[in-house]
Amino acid sequence: MSTKLPNRYTAWLTITRGCQLRCDWCYAKQTKYATRMSDDVFYRSMEMLSGLNVKTVCLIGGEPTTDSRFLKIVRDLKNRGYHVSVISNGIRFADEKFLDDMLDAGIGNVIVSLKSATSGGYVHDTHKDAYAAVLKGLANLKVRNKEVKYTLSITLCGSMAREFDSVIATIIESGATNVSFDTERPIIVNNDVQYDGLTPQETADLLVSTYPKMRLLKESGIDYYIYITHPFCLFPEWYIKALKETGRLMSGCQIFGGTGIIIDEHGRILPCNHFCSSGLGSIDNCKKGVDYISWRKQEPIARFYEQMSSYPTKQCETCPQWQICGAGCRINWFKFGEIELTKRSDNI
């Protein structure tokens, strides 16, 4: 089959599954937070990426900053010409020396994932009272905002969904000026879809019902974005229109365009980080960039990407929102199916 590949890729490297927290929803639980990427896997990954048009490498976990090699890895990537990002829980940024060392090493973008909006929420949802340390880390980042771009990321699950007023208050208190809201999604572990969060319609209703409260962020000079990973038809038309008109709507998936290269700690190539331990291939089979291109064009791999970016329903084929909606995260479709994902909210 004919396969058109993207001109540019973004890479995500899972350098460790270790973490200071034990979040109830974390996909790293199945690893017992004990695995990490070996030096050999890291350098072989670099060998493959060097033959591809990759500009950005994002370090993920677990918690990447807990790895003893973190600063060395950042420096190595920077020296190879990559723009280096990290997704972090923010705890280590409370240490100003560590933060300065990280910036000196070459980090260009930081995404801090806030796990709860209260001290009690951290204890309940992550089993560690890290709230004060995270706020201190955010304050330290704000002081250095001319040196590094940073975003506060909110995933609406656990207490974040239950206590939205506290979420807004904490965002304002943190001093962050750039915030993204995301929604909880299922994970796939050994071909088993796992999820015990809000239903798609409950998620849509939560986002719509909290929209009026977002004005408090705007009034505080905070730019915010809503990353919608569900079909737009679950939302009232006015909501999607309002986000689009104000430039606050984020949507789509890297699988849709095939632009992401996700390598886990074992060297497996994953469709996305929510396909835990469910790799499509391995750097063992893709030692060079040309090997990766050939692998992506193989029939089973090409077929996977084709199916993941195809219309899941007849309704999607004629939807004017298709190009920006794309039916949302396809793992949701594995879990819920057409009936749950194509209803329109009628109670808001």
Salt bridges, closest charged atoms under 4 A:
ASP24 OD1 - HIS127 NE2 2.71
ASP39 OD1 - ARG69 NH1 2.74
ASP40 OD2 - ARG44 NE 3.01
GLU47 OE2 - LYS288 NZ 2.42
ASP67 OD1 - ARG36 NH1 3.45
ASP67 OD2 - ARG69 NH2 2.82
ASP76 OD1 - ARG80 NE 2.91
GLU96 OE1 - ARG144 NH2 2.96
ASP100 OD1 - ARG144 NE 2.65
ASP101 OD2 - LYS97 NZ 2.81
ASP125 OD1 - HIS124 ND1 2.80
ASP125 OD1 - ARG162 NH2 3.92
ASP165 OD1 - LYS213 NZ 2.86
ASP182 OD1 - ARG185 NH1 2.93
GLU219 OE2 - ARG215 NH1 3.34
GLU245 OE2 - LYS241 NZ 3.99
ASP264 OD2 - ARG268 NE 2.68
GLU265 OE1 - ARG17 NE 3.31
GLU265 OE2 - HIS266 NE2 3.63
ASP284 OD1 - ARG44 NH1 2.68
GLU299 OE2 - ARG303 NE 3.13
GLU306 OE1 - ARG303 NH1 2.66
GLU317 OE2 - LYS314 NZ 3.58
